[in-house]
Amino acid sequence: MKKYSILFCLFLQMVIAFAQAPEKMSYQAVVRNNNNVLVSNHAVGMRISILQGSATGAAVYTETQTPTTNANGLISFEIGTGSVVTGTFTNIDWANGPYFIKTETDPNGGTTYTLTASNQLLSVPYALYAKKTDTAKVALNGIPSGAQQGQSLTMCDGQLVWATGGLCLGKISGFNCSDTIYTGNLYANQTLETGSTSKITYTGGNGGIYTSQSIASTGVTGLTATLTAGTLNNGNGTLTFAISGTPTTTGIANFTITLSGKTCTLSRTVLATPTYATNSIFCNGTPTAVINVTNPTTGKTWMDRNLGATQTAASSTDAAACLVLK
């Protein structure tokens, strides 16, 4: 028979906005088997109770849920949105605590609850009590006031903070600067076409959000590296910076990238603008001479080859006279 353990990571989020506060709490837990191996991509049965007074106190609210673990053994759900067994979540008087959360778990996805744990709800749940006030700028159990509209009291990296949309700020362990992938050539005094990017990998992402950035180049100036706002992976991931502008000269353009206190310098080489002979077109990395051919019947003028071809056609199957698309 398999034995399981469960690590409960309370991630309790109470929104305090100028409008009504949502009647729910976000909850996360990690499930492992007796060999400390994650129980991944598997449904688990949960019975959640809010106890008043003590860890063995009376249940003022109970519900059941059947979340599914992800690849990391993590289950995530919102207390207050499950199948109600007893009580009414919206009627809980959070000011009349203390309150405890009791979780009972069936790792096989049923209702045979073999794992039980209780944890005291401390500061965060009392954010629901703040909905009775006429302002979002309140202090809760010693937590500093200062919430802005749309912010939530959120547990981020072990600390309770005001977070926009209840989302933690992104943090990483570090950048892999040496693994940066560059696309698109940069030429001096030539405006870049769309598609020039620098992709830098990172480690230790916390799944938090990051804001957009625009970093001006140093060394060779005239360029900007732009990062669109997004969300970090949990673990390793990639950030893509779009490079735009017109470099002022040849040399090295440097972009100093900073995220959650970690820094990396992207260095792009700016090349001399390619030159090619008069009456030729620069295509596919080589110049193509433009030679006019006039049709004796129609009088129309044509080029003697496709753009990118290296010679005029010697036959109907001459591949060197065709532009090969890849």
C-alpha positions as CSV (number, residue, x, y, z in Angstrom):
1,M,0.0,0.0,0.0
2,K,1.3,3.4,-0.9
3,K,1.8,6.0,1.8
4,Y,1.6,9.7,1.2
5,S,2.6,12.8,2.9
6,I,1.5,16.3,2.2
7,L,3.3,19.6,2.6
8,F,0.8,22.4,3.1
9,C,2.0,25.8,1.8
10,L,-0.6,28.3,2.8
11,F,-0.9,31.0,0.1
12,L,-3.9,32.9,1.5
13,Q,-4.9,35.9,-0.5
14,M,-7.6,38.4,0.7
15,V,-8.4,41.2,-1.7
16,I,-9.0,44.6,-0.1
17,A,-10.3,46.9,-2.8
18,F,-12.6,49.9,-2.8
19,A,-15.4,47.7,-4.0
20,Q,-16.3,44.3,-2.4
21,A,-13.7,41.8,-1.3
22,P,-14.0,38.3,-2.9
23,E,-15.3,35.7,-0.5
24,K,-12.6,33.2,-1.0
25,M,-9.0,32.3,-0.1
26,S,-6.3,30.8,-2.3
27,Y,-4.7,27.6,-1.0
28,Q,-1.7,25.6,-2.2
29,A,-0.2,22.3,-1.0
30,V,2.5,19.8,-2.3
31,V,1.8,16.1,-2.1
32,R,4.6,13.5,-1.9
33,N,4.7,9.7,-1.4
34,N,6.5,7.8,1.3
35,N,9.7,7.9,-0.8
36,N,9.5,11.7,-0.9
37,V,8.6,11.6,-4.6
38,L,6.1,14.1,-5.9
39,V,2.6,12.8,-6.6
40,S,2.2,14.4,-10.1
41,N,-0.8,14.9,-12.3
42,H,-3.2,13.1,-10.0
43,A,-6.6,14.0,-8.6
44,V,-6.8,14.2,-4.8
45,G,-9.9,14.5,-2.6
46,M,-9.9,17.3,-0.1
47,R,-12.2,18.3,2.8
48,I,-11.5,21.7,4.2
49,S,-12.9,23.1,7.4
50,I,-12.6,26.5,9.1
51,L,-12.4,25.9,12.9
52,Q,-13.1,28.6,15.5
53,G,-11.1,29.0,18.7
54,S,-8.5,26.2,18.4
55,A,-7.1,23.5,16.2
56,T,-9.8,21.2,17.7
57,G,-12.6,23.8,17.7
58,A,-16.0,23.7,16.2
59,A,-16.2,23.9,12.4
60,V,-18.0,27.0,11.2
61,Y,-17.6,26.1,7.6
62,T,-16.7,22.9,5.7
63,E,-16.5,22.2,2.0
64,T,-15.0,19.5,-0.3
65,Q,-12.9,19.8,-3.5
66,T,-11.1,17.5,-5.9
67,P,-8.1,19.4,-7.3
68,T,-5.4,17.8,-9.5
69,T,-1.7,18.0,-8.8
70,N,0.5,19.5,-11.5
71,A,3.8,18.1,-12.7
72,N,5.5,19.5,-9.5
73,G,2.9,17.8,-7.2
74,L,1.3,21.1,-6.4
75,I,-2.5,21.5,-5.9
76,S,-4.1,24.9,-6.0
77,F,-7.7,25.9,-5.4
78,E,-9.8,28.6,-3.7
79,I,-11.4,27.9,-0.4
80,G,-15.0,29.2,-0.6
81,T,-15.7,27.9,-4.0
82,G,-16.0,24.1,-3.3
83,S,-19.0,21.9,-2.6
84,V,-20.4,23.1,0.7
85,V,-20.9,20.6,3.5
86,T,-21.8,22.8,6.4
87,G,-21.9,26.5,7.1
88,T,-21.7,29.6,4.9
89,F,-18.3,31.1,4.0
90,T,-19.6,34.6,3.7
91,N,-21.1,34.5,7.2
92,I,-17.8,33.8,8.9
93,D,-17.1,36.6,11.4
94,W,-13.3,36.9,10.9
95,A,-13.1,39.4,13.8
96,N,-14.2,36.7,16.3
97,G,-11.1,34.5,16.0
98,P,-8.7,32.9,16.2
99,Y,-9.5,30.6,13.3
100,F,-7.8,27.5,12.1
101,I,-7.9,25.7,8.7
102,K,-8.2,21.9,8.8
103,T,-7.5,19.9,5.7
104,E,-8.3,16.2,5.2
105,T,-6.8,14.6,2.1
106,D,-7.4,11.4,0.1
107,P,-4.4,11.1,-2.3
108,N,-6.4,8.7,-4.4
109,G,-9.0,11.3,-5.3
110,G,-11.9,9.9,-3.3
111,T,-13.4,10.6,0.1
112,T,-11.3,8.3,2.3
113,Y,-9.4,11.0,4.0
114,T,-6.2,9.6,5.4
115,L,-4.1,12.8,5.8
116,T,-5.1,15.5,8.3
117,A,-3.4,18.8,9.1
118,S,-4.4,22.0,10.9
119,N,-2.9,25.4,10.6
120,Q,-3.8,28.6,12.3
121,L,-5.0,31.5,10.1
122,L,-3.1,34.5,11.2
123,S,-3.2,38.0,9.6
124,V,-4.2,37.3,6.1
125,P,-7.8,36.0,6.6
126,Y,-8.7,39.1,8.5
127,A,-8.4,41.1,5.3
128,L,-12.0,39.9,4.7
129,Y,-13.0,41.8,7.8
130,A,-11.6,45.0,6.2
131,K,-14.5,44.9,3.7
132,K,-16.6,46.3,6.4
133,T,-14.6,49.5,6.3
134,D,-15.0,52.4,3.9
135,T,-11.4,52.4,2.7
136,A,-8.7,50.0,1.5
137,K,-6.0,51.8,3.4
138,V,-6.3,49.9,6.7
139,A,-3.8,48.2,9.1
140,L,-4.5,44.6,9.9
141,N,-3.0,43.0,13.0
142,G,0.1,45.2,12.7
143,I,0.5,45.0,8.9
144,P,1.2,48.5,7.6
145,S,-1.6,50.2,5.7
146,G,-1.2,51.6,2.3
147,A,-3.1,49.4,-0.2
148,Q,-4.0,50.9,-3.5
149,Q,-7.0,50.1,-5.5
150,G,-6.7,46.6,-7.0
151,Q,-4.0,45.5,-4.5
152,S,-4.3,42.5,-2.2
153,L,-2.5,41.3,0.9
154,T,-0.5,38.4,-0.4
155,M,2.1,36.1,1.0
156,C,5.2,36.5,-1.1
157,D,8.5,34.7,-0.2
158,G,7.3,34.3,3.3
159,Q,6.3,38.0,3.8
160,L,2.9,39.6,3.7
161,V,2.8,42.4,1.2
162,W,0.4,44.5,-0.8
163,A,0.5,43.1,-4.3
164,T,-1.3,44.3,-7.4
165,G,-3.9,41.7,-8.4
166,G,-2.6,39.5,-5.7
167,L,0.4,38.5,-7.8
168,C,3.9,38.4,-6.3
169,L,6.8,40.3,-7.9
170,G,9.0,38.0,-10.0
171,K,12.3,36.8,-8.5
172,I,15.1,34.7,-10.0
173,S,18.2,33.0,-8.8
174,G,20.3,34.3,-11.6
175,F,20.9,34.8,-15.4
176,N,22.7,32.6,-17.8
177,C,24.4,35.4,-19.7
178,S,26.7,33.1,-21.6
179,D,23.7,31.2,-23.1
180,T,22.1,34.2,-24.7
181,I,20.8,33.6,-28.2
182,Y,20.8,36.4,-30.7
183,T,18.8,36.8,-33.9
184,G,19.1,39.4,-36.6
185,N,22.2,41.3,-37.8
186,L,22.9,44.9,-36.6
187,Y,24.4,47.3,-39.1
188,A,25.7,50.8,-38.4
189,N,23.5,53.7,-39.5
190,Q,20.8,51.2,-40.7
191,T,17.4,51.0,-39.0
192,L,16.7,47.5,-37.7
193,E,14.0,45.4,-39.1
194,T,11.4,43.7,-36.9
195,G,12.7,40.4,-35.6
196,S,16.0,41.2,-34.1
197,T,16.0,39.8,-30.5
198,S,18.2,38.7,-27.7
199,K,17.0,35.7,-25.6
200,I,18.5,35.3,-22.2
201,T,17.8,32.3,-19.9
202,Y,17.4,32.5,-16.1
203,T,17.2,30.0,-13.2
204,G,15.2,29.9,-10.0
205,G,12.1,31.8,-11.2
206,N,9.3,32.0,-8.6
207,G,6.3,32.2,-10.9
208,G,5.8,35.9,-10.2
209,I,5.2,38.8,-12.5
210,Y,7.6,41.3,-14.0
211,T,7.1,44.6,-15.6
212,S,8.1,45.9,-19.0
213,Q,11.6,47.3,-19.5
214,S,13.3,49.5,-22.1
215,I,17.1,49.6,-21.9
216,A,19.1,52.1,-24.0
217,S,22.4,50.8,-25.4
218,T,25.8,52.0,-24.2
219,G,29.0,51.8,-26.2
220,V,27.3,51.9,-29.5
221,T,24.3,54.1,-28.9
222,G,21.0,54.4,-30.8
223,L,19.6,51.0,-29.9
224,T,16.9,49.9,-27.3
225,A,16.3,46.5,-25.8
226,T,12.6,46.1,-24.9
227,L,11.1,43.4,-22.6
228,T,7.3,43.0,-22.6
229,A,5.7,42.5,-19.2
230,G,4.9,38.9,-18.3
231,T,5.2,36.1,-15.8
232,L,8.2,34.0,-14.8
233,N,8.3,30.3,-14.9
234,N,8.6,28.3,-11.7
235,G,12.2,27.3,-12.1
236,N,14.1,28.0,-15.4
237,G,12.9,30.1,-18.3
238,T,13.7,32.6,-21.0
239,L,13.3,36.3,-21.4
240,T,13.1,37.8,-24.9
241,F,14.3,41.3,-25.5
242,A,13.4,43.0,-28.8
243,I,16.2,45.1,-30.2
244,S,15.2,48.2,-32.2
245,G,16.6,51.5,-33.3
246,T,19.5,52.7,-35.5
247,P,23.0,52.1,-34.3
248,T,25.3,55.1,-34.7
249,T,28.5,53.3,-35.5
250,T,30.2,50.0,-35.6
251,G,31.4,48.3,-32.4
252,I,29.7,46.7,-29.4
253,A,26.3,47.8,-28.1
254,N,25.8,46.8,-24.5
255,F,22.5,46.5,-22.6
256,T,22.5,46.1,-18.8
257,I,19.6,43.9,-17.9
258,T,18.4,43.8,-14.2
259,L,15.6,41.7,-12.7
260,S,15.0,41.2,-8.9
261,G,18.5,42.5,-8.2
262,K,20.2,40.1,-10.7
263,T,22.1,41.7,-13.5
264,C,23.4,40.6,-16.9
265,T,25.0,42.5,-19.8
266,L,23.9,41.7,-23.3
267,S,26.5,42.6,-25.9
268,R,25.6,42.9,-29.5
269,T,28.1,43.4,-32.3
270,V,27.2,46.2,-34.8
271,L,28.7,45.5,-38.2
272,A,29.6,47.9,-41.0
273,T,26.8,48.5,-43.4
274,P,27.3,46.1,-46.4
275,T,28.3,47.7,-49.7
276,Y,27.6,46.4,-53.1
277,A,28.1,47.5,-56.7
278,T,26.0,50.0,-58.5
279,N,23.0,48.6,-60.2
280,S,22.8,45.6,-57.8
281,I,20.5,44.5,-55.0
282,F,21.8,43.1,-51.7
283,C,19.8,39.9,-51.2
284,N,20.4,36.7,-49.2
285,G,23.8,38.0,-48.0
286,T,25.3,38.6,-51.4
287,P,24.8,41.3,-54.1
288,T,22.7,40.5,-57.1
289,A,23.5,42.6,-60.2
290,V,20.5,44.1,-61.9
291,I,20.6,43.5,-65.6
292,N,17.7,44.6,-67.7
293,V,16.3,42.4,-70.4
294,T,13.8,43.8,-72.8
295,N,11.1,41.6,-74.4
296,P,11.2,42.3,-78.1
297,T,7.5,41.6,-78.5
298,T,6.0,43.4,-75.6
299,G,8.7,46.0,-75.0
300,K,8.5,45.2,-71.2
301,T,11.7,45.2,-69.2
302,W,12.6,42.3,-66.9
303,M,15.5,41.4,-64.7
304,D,17.6,38.5,-66.1
305,R,17.3,36.4,-62.9
306,N,15.4,36.1,-59.6
307,L,16.5,38.2,-56.7
308,G,19.1,36.1,-54.8
309,A,20.0,34.0,-57.8
310,T,23.8,33.8,-58.6
311,Q,23.6,33.7,-62.4
312,T,21.3,33.9,-65.4
313,A,19.5,30.7,-66.3
314,A,21.6,28.3,-68.3
315,S,18.6,25.9,-68.7
316,S,15.0,25.5,-67.5
317,T,16.3,23.5,-64.5
318,D,19.2,25.7,-63.5
319,A,18.9,25.9,-59.7
320,A,21.5,28.6,-59.4
321,A,19.2,31.0,-61.3
322,C,16.4,30.4,-58.8
323,L,15.9,31.9,-55.3
324,V,15.5,29.0,-52.9
325,L,13.2,29.8,-50.0
326,K,14.1,28.1,-46.7
